[in-house]
Amino acid sequence: MVLAVACKVDTTVTLTMHDDGSGVVTVAAVLDPDAVKAAESGGGKLEERVRLGDLSAHAWTVQPWARAADGSAQITFTKPFSSPEEATEIVKELNGTAGPLRDVKVARDPSTFSTSYETTGTLDLEDLQTGLTADPAVVGSLLAQSVDAGAVDQSLLADLRDSFGITVKAELPGGTTVVKGVPGRTTPVEASTSVLDTTKVILLTVAVVLVALAILVLVWPGRRRRGRATRGGRRGGAPATRGGAPASRAPSPHRLPGARPPGAGPS
């Protein structure tokens, strides 16, 4: 409730996802100096006024308040997730029924050679709610003091619209998207990336090269043997007849049948 009445509270919700779909949700809330003074009015301490026990009970890791020299203070809490589905549930748990993060969904879609990552939803600062009337403990305490919980809720809501700021940061493999809420309006959250699996691409390339080399090795020796056989036939003597004897030469067209060659004696 203290955060709702603070003069200025800027909250950043960061969703960091790794390649395998695991990651962490981080929430950082910064109270300006006036907000810290308002929270500590009456002699109280910030650490006592802001209730964080519910976060620890739900496996959130809460860091101590960090105070700055200008009087502002920051609180950070984180919760890891092992899958996009778990990340979606963590954001729902964080938002509750009255928070400004509406219909947030985290997804990871692997394919053959790439993997796509996505975070979608809506930042709703148009229909803000304090959540006060949904807290039985707070309502009971106000009723015990004869205080109208509805009137207090409306008063807080007016302050909330002027003091509350929220930013969603989606840190996905391959890129980061930052969406800042606009007071009085709804803002879509649309973050998506696609990462090429270079290992698979390299393995496929190597496989194709090996197959090509294997085909070349199988075909090339046969072509060389056929080439040598053809060249050997061309370098040999006169072609043999079917019986293996050399083919006889045809008679010279200038010599009469039965004539002896010059210089030949009688038989």
Wavefront OBJ file of the C-alpha trace (Angstrom):
o trace
v 0.000 0.000 0.000
v 2.924 2.321 0.669
v 4.107 1.948 -2.909
v 0.706 3.036 -4.187
v 0.730 6.366 -2.319
v 4.400 7.099 -3.137
v 5.091 10.359 -4.944
v 6.958 8.660 -7.741
v 7.656 4.965 -8.149
v 9.260 3.663 -11.336
v 9.187 -0.096 -11.768
v 11.061 -2.111 -14.384
v 10.158 -5.730 -15.057
v 12.940 -7.495 -16.951
v 12.498 -10.921 -18.480
v 15.841 -12.463 -19.431
v 15.718 -15.673 -21.473
v 18.655 -17.894 -22.438
v 19.038 -20.016 -25.575
v 17.533 -23.103 -23.908
v 14.399 -21.263 -22.717
v 15.487 -20.844 -19.109
v 16.121 -17.469 -17.500
v 15.106 -15.075 -14.761
v 12.443 -12.455 -14.052
v 13.823 -9.342 -12.336
v 11.763 -6.558 -10.792
v 13.407 -3.287 -9.788
v 11.337 -0.564 -8.087
v 12.839 2.890 -7.557
v 11.269 5.328 -5.082
v 12.213 8.961 -5.514
v 13.285 10.993 -2.437
v 9.758 12.313 -1.823
v 8.390 8.785 -1.973
v 10.928 7.593 0.596
v 10.020 10.464 2.916
v 6.334 9.669 2.559
v 6.965 6.013 3.320
v 9.001 6.833 6.403
v 6.714 9.540 7.756
v 5.871 9.152 11.413
v 9.275 7.718 12.290
v 8.984 4.398 10.445
v 11.624 2.775 8.274
v 11.277 1.874 4.625
v 12.312 -1.701 5.357
v 9.420 -1.974 7.834
v 6.754 -0.112 5.895
v 7.023 -2.068 2.624
v 5.902 -5.657 3.119
v 8.016 -8.160 1.181
v 7.381 -11.343 3.149
v 4.949 -12.700 0.558
v 7.650 -12.530 -2.118
v 10.136 -14.587 -0.107
v 7.415 -17.119 0.663
v 6.914 -17.638 -3.091
v 10.586 -18.317 -3.891
v 11.517 -14.778 -4.896
v 15.004 -13.627 -3.938
v 14.713 -10.156 -2.407
v 17.747 -7.871 -2.273
v 18.127 -5.320 0.545
v 17.012 -1.767 -0.084
v 19.725 0.253 -1.816
v 19.676 3.928 -0.845
v 21.200 6.609 -3.050
v 22.866 9.847 -2.008
v 19.910 11.904 -3.296
v 17.533 10.178 -0.863
v 15.945 7.774 -3.356
v 15.901 4.018 -2.777
v 15.685 0.888 -4.914
v 14.466 -2.617 -4.169
v 15.226 -5.552 -6.481
v 13.820 -9.073 -6.439
v 14.302 -11.981 -8.824
v 12.880 -15.401 -9.618
v 14.404 -17.934 -12.031
v 12.477 -20.071 -14.514
v 13.383 -23.226 -16.415
v 10.976 -22.859 -19.363
v 8.938 -20.191 -21.181
v 5.758 -21.647 -19.689
v 7.126 -21.172 -16.183
v 8.126 -17.600 -17.044
v 4.550 -16.888 -18.108
v 3.257 -18.198 -14.765
v 5.780 -16.102 -12.830
v 4.591 -12.917 -14.526
v 0.985 -13.857 -13.730
v 1.941 -14.440 -10.108
v 3.710 -11.090 -9.970
v 0.852 -9.209 -11.579
v -1.995 -10.740 -9.593
v -5.551 -9.825 -10.539
v -5.125 -6.051 -10.394
v -1.690 -5.421 -11.912
v -0.966 -3.600 -15.176
v 0.657 -6.590 -16.943
v -2.151 -8.186 -18.904
v -2.094 -11.428 -20.912
v 1.708 -11.695 -20.907
v 2.962 -14.819 -22.681
v 6.514 -16.063 -23.134
v 7.303 -18.565 -25.899
v 10.187 -20.421 -27.534
v 9.766 -22.216 -30.885
v 12.703 -24.302 -32.167
v 12.865 -25.355 -35.829
v 15.413 -27.237 -37.953
v 17.991 -24.481 -38.370
v 16.788 -21.651 -36.105
v 14.904 -20.898 -32.887
v 12.401 -18.076 -32.387
v 11.704 -16.359 -29.055
v 8.722 -14.206 -28.180
v 7.218 -12.155 -25.359
v 3.793 -10.599 -25.882
v 1.175 -8.919 -23.738
v -0.237 -5.528 -22.768
v 0.853 -2.770 -20.408
v -2.430 -1.394 -19.105
v -2.164 2.000 -17.382
v -5.668 2.965 -18.448
v -7.588 0.722 -16.059
v -5.310 0.778 -13.013
v -6.386 -0.799 -9.757
v -4.842 -0.478 -6.290
v -5.765 -3.980 -5.179
v -6.611 -2.613 -1.737
v -10.153 -3.952 -1.615
v -8.861 -7.390 -2.625
v -6.653 -7.595 0.487
v -8.788 -8.929 3.365
v -6.200 -7.970 5.970
v -6.100 -4.337 4.872
v -9.884 -4.082 4.543
v -10.334 -5.619 7.998
v -7.865 -3.190 9.530
v -9.644 -0.207 7.968
v -13.056 -1.426 9.068
v -11.771 -1.877 12.613
v -10.885 1.825 12.556
v -14.256 2.753 11.029
v -12.583 3.786 7.788
v -14.370 3.386 4.447
v -12.120 1.066 2.419
v -13.826 2.114 -0.830
v -13.116 5.805 -0.236
v -9.496 5.067 0.589
v -9.213 2.948 -2.559
v -10.434 5.801 -4.777
v -8.058 8.250 -3.139
v -5.132 5.886 -3.630
v -6.131 5.262 -7.218
v -5.927 8.984 -8.013
v -2.416 9.114 -6.543
v -1.450 5.910 -8.304
v -2.224 7.290 -11.738
v 0.102 10.226 -11.149
v 2.903 8.423 -9.368
v 3.265 4.977 -10.909
v 5.457 4.212 -13.915
v 6.298 0.808 -15.370
v 8.644 -0.465 -18.038
v 8.901 -3.976 -19.475
v 12.238 -5.139 -20.832
v 12.449 -8.418 -22.782
v 16.026 -9.650 -23.092
v 15.793 -12.476 -25.605
v 18.559 -14.315 -27.447
v 19.354 -12.125 -30.417
v 17.940 -8.850 -29.138
v 16.360 -6.697 -26.406
v 13.030 -4.872 -26.542
v 12.030 -2.128 -24.092
v 8.377 -1.061 -23.732
v 7.478 1.864 -21.496
v 3.946 2.259 -20.206
v 2.035 5.435 -21.090
v -0.160 6.917 -18.313
v -3.843 6.562 -19.091
v -3.264 4.270 -22.065
v -2.693 0.628 -22.977
v 0.577 -0.241 -24.696
v 1.224 -3.522 -26.527
v 4.255 -5.598 -25.609
v 5.632 -7.285 -28.738
v 9.150 -8.661 -28.518
v 10.418 -11.373 -30.864
v 13.771 -12.625 -32.156
v 15.059 -15.491 -34.281
v 18.490 -17.056 -33.837
v 20.177 -19.191 -36.489
v 21.652 -22.469 -35.202
v 25.092 -22.151 -36.798
v 26.200 -25.529 -35.452
v 23.501 -27.355 -37.396
v 24.226 -25.328 -40.529
v 27.956 -26.137 -40.330
v 27.267 -29.836 -39.761
v 24.938 -29.932 -42.762
v 27.531 -28.192 -44.947
v 30.225 -30.655 -43.884
v 27.903 -33.588 -44.595
v 27.145 -32.305 -48.109
v 30.857 -31.852 -48.844
v 31.667 -35.369 -47.602
v 28.937 -36.884 -49.763
v 30.232 -35.001 -52.814
v 33.782 -36.223 -52.156
v 32.570 -39.793 -51.730
v 30.797 -39.687 -55.105
v 33.903 -38.224 -56.747
v 36.132 -40.965 -55.305
v 33.761 -43.673 -56.561
v 33.470 -42.312 -60.100
v 36.923 -40.913 -60.891
v 39.099 -44.159 -60.884
v 36.813 -45.849 -63.431
v 37.073 -42.871 -65.769
v 40.887 -42.956 -65.528
v 41.052 -46.684 -66.342
v 38.818 -46.239 -69.391
v 40.964 -43.338 -70.538
v 44.208 -45.373 -70.340
v 42.672 -48.301 -72.240
v 41.603 -46.011 -75.098
v 45.021 -44.370 -75.401
v 46.767 -47.801 -75.429
v 44.653 -48.968 -78.377
v 45.581 -45.912 -80.398
v 49.358 -46.442 -79.915
v 49.301 -50.138 -81.130
v 50.022 -51.512 -84.681
v 47.613 -52.211 -87.455
v 44.317 -53.550 -86.334
v 44.092 -57.306 -86.343
v 41.503 -59.321 -88.192
v 39.032 -61.529 -86.382
v 41.442 -64.477 -86.516
v 44.288 -62.467 -85.099
v 46.398 -62.224 -88.349
v 47.318 -58.836 -89.722
v 45.103 -57.573 -92.459
v 46.639 -57.909 -96.001
v 47.304 -54.830 -98.009
v 45.332 -54.110 -101.131
v 47.266 -54.305 -104.446
v 48.677 -51.097 -105.842
v 46.449 -49.541 -108.445
v 49.559 -48.964 -110.760
v 50.579 -52.647 -110.961
v 48.908 -55.079 -113.282
v 47.668 -58.334 -111.925
v 50.423 -60.970 -112.078
v 53.221 -58.429 -112.823
v 56.411 -58.789 -110.916
v 57.772 -55.867 -109.042
v 60.888 -54.242 -110.575
v 64.077 -56.223 -110.013
v 62.293 -59.480 -109.266
v 63.603 -62.492 -111.171
v 61.638 -65.318 -112.750
v 60.270 -67.830 -110.333
l 1 2 3 4 5 6 7 8 9 10 11 12 13 14 15 16 17 18 19 20 21 22 23 24 25 26 27 28 29 30 31 32 33 34 35 36 37 38 39 40 41 42 43 44 45 46 47 48 49 50 51 52 53 54 55 56 57 58 59 60 61 62 63 64 65 66 67 68 69 70 71 72 73 74 75 76 77 78 79 80 81 82 83 84 85 86 87 88 89 90 91 92 93 94 95 96 97 98 99 100 101 102 103 104 105 106 107 108 109 110 111 112 113 114 115 116 117 118 119 120 121 122 123 124 125 126 127 128 129 130 131 132 133 134 135 136 137 138 139 140 141 142 143 144 145 146 147 148 149 150 151 152 153 154 155 156 157 158 159 160 161 162 163 164 165 166 167 168 169 170 171 172 173 174 175 176 177 178 179 180 181 182 183 184 185 186 187 188 189 190 191 192 193 194 195 196 197 198 199 200 201 202 203 204 205 206 207 208 209 210 211 212 213 214 215 216 217 218 219 220 221 222 223 224 225 226 227 228 229 230 231 232 233 234 235 236 237 238 239 240 241 242 243 244 245 246 247 248 249 250 251 252 253 254 255 256 257 258 259 260 261 262 263 264 265 266 267
